[in-house]
């Protein structure tokens, strides 16, 4: 991975992290104040929606931090090691948690007439999409495992060849 690519990716991650902290610190409290005055026909308190939003942002932040760490490993040339699995596993877990949070949002919005059924169906589609991305990350983890195994095997064979020579 080139230096310019790493720099660009890190710049994007920093902007996304800063934006997510801004949303958590400023926008969510403002949304909470706006929801206090509204008399919605919802079965659950507005605080439940705010908790889901904050936890959803936390899952995004966790993924961004793990991607930062993986990019650092790529830059150092240490990605093909067992330490990378920890970050990939955390990304997968965060994606599953995000899917569960979106599902919970759909459950909160489903009863009553406050939200059209089509919106709840779209939220269900988003859950499936997030789970699909989690499965793609899981597939990439399996490819990483194969690459690490081949790297270990190549290192072993080089050591054997060095002994022979």
C-alpha positions in Angstrom: 0.0 0.0 0.0 1.5 3.3 -1.1 2.2 6.2 1.3 -0.3 8.4 -0.5 -3.0 5.8 -0.1 -2.3 5.3 3.6 -2.3 9.1 4.1 -5.6 9.5 2.2 -7.3 6.6 4.1 -6.1 8.0 7.4 -7.4 11.4 6.5 -10.8 9.9 5.7 -10.8 8.0 9.0 -9.9 11.1 11.0 -12.7 13.1 9.3 -15.2 10.3 10.0 -14.1 10.0 13.6 -14.3 13.7 14.2 -17.8 13.8 12.5 -19.0 10.9 14.6 -17.8 12.6 17.9 -19.6 15.8 16.8 -22.8 13.9 16.2 -22.6 12.2 19.5 -21.7 15.4 21.5 -23.8 18.0 19.7 -26.4 16.5 17.4 -27.8 13.7 19.6 -28.5 16.0 22.5 -30.2 18.5 20.2 -32.3 15.6 18.7 -33.2 14.6 22.3 -34.4 18.1 23.0 -36.4 18.2 19.8 -38.1 14.9 20.6 -39.2 16.0 24.0 -41.8 18.4 22.6 -43.2 16.1 19.9 -46.3 14.0 20.7 -45.6 11.0 18.5 -47.7 7.9 18.4 -44.9 5.6 19.3 -45.0 2.7 21.8 -41.5 3.4 23.2 -39.9 6.4 24.8 -37.7 8.6 22.6 -34.7 7.9 24.8 -34.7 4.4 23.4 -34.1 5.8 19.9 -31.3 8.0 21.2 -29.6 5.1 22.9 -29.7 3.1 19.6 -28.3 6.1 17.7 -25.4 6.6 20.2 -24.6 2.8 20.2 -24.7 2.7 16.4 -22.2 5.6 16.3 -20.0 3.7 18.7 -20.0 0.6 16.4 -18.9 2.8 13.5 -16.1 4.3 15.7 -14.9 0.9 16.7 -14.7 -0.2 13.1 -12.8 3.0 12.1 -10.2 2.5 14.9 -9.7 -1.2 13.9 -9.2 -0.1 10.3 -6.7 2.4 11.4 -4.8 -0.3 13.3 -4.9 -2.6 10.2 -3.6 0.1 8.0 -0.8 0.7 10.4 0.0 -3.1 10.2 0.0 -2.9 6.4 2.4 0.1 6.5 4.7 -1.8 8.8 4.4 -5.0 6.8 3.0 -7.0 9.8 -0.5 -7.6 8.5 0.1 -11.2 7.8 0.4 -12.1 11.5 -2.0 -13.5 14.1 -2.3 -10.0 15.7 -4.4 -8.9 12.7 -7.1 -11.4 13.5 -8.0 -9.5 16.7 -8.9 -6.4 14.7 -10.8 -8.3 12.0 -12.8 -10.1 14.7 -13.6 -6.9 16.4 -14.8 -5.4 13.0 -17.0 -8.5 12.5 -18.5 -8.2 16.0 -19.1 -4.5 15.6 -20.9 -5.1 12.3 -23.1 -7.8 13.9 -23.8 -5.4 16.8 -24.8 -2.7 14.3 -27.1 -5.1 12.5 -28.8 -5.9 15.9 -29.1 -2.2 16.7 -30.8 -1.5 13.3 -33.1 -4.4 13.9 -34.0 -3.0 17.4 -34.7 0.3 15.7 -37.1 -1.5 13.3 -38.8 -3.2 16.3 -39.2 0.1 18.0 -40.7 1.7 14.9 -43.0 -1.2 13.9 -45.9 -0.9 16.3 -48.4 1.9 15.8 -49.1 4.3 12.9 -46.1 6.6 13.5 -44.0 5.1 10.7 -45.2 3.5 7.5 -44.7 -0.2 7.2 -42.5 0.3 4.1 -40.0 2.2 6.2 -39.8 -0.7 8.7 -39.3 -3.1 5.7 -36.5 -0.8 4.4 -34.9 -1.0 7.9 -35.1 -4.8 7.6 -33.3 -4.6 4.3 -30.6 -2.5 5.9 -30.2 -5.2 8.6 -29.6 -7.8 5.8 -27.1 -5.5 4.1 -25.1 -4.9 7.3 -25.1 -8.7 7.9 -23.9 -9.2 4.3 -21.0 -6.9 4.9 -20.2 -8.8 8.1 -20.1 -12.0 6.1 -17.8 -10.4 3.6 -15.4 -9.3 6.4 -15.6 -12.9 7.7 -14.7 -14.2 4.3 -11.8 -11.8 4.1 -10.7 -13.1 7.6 -10.6 -16.6 6.1 -8.4 -15.3 3.3 -6.2 -13.6 5.8 -5.9 -16.9 7.7 -4.8 -18.6 4.5 -2.3 -15.9 3.7 -0.8 -16.1 7.3 -0.5 -19.9 7.0 1.3 -19.6 3.7 3.6 -16.9 5.1 4.4 -19.1 8.0 5.1 -22.1 5.7 7.2 -19.9 3.4 9.3 -18.7 6.4 9.8 -22.3 7.6 10.8 -23.4 4.1 13.3 -20.5 3.8 14.8 -21.5 7.2 15.2 -25.1 6.0 16.8 -24.0 2.7 19.2 -21.7 4.7 20.2 -24.7 6.7 20.9 -26.8 3.6 22.9 -24.1 2.0 
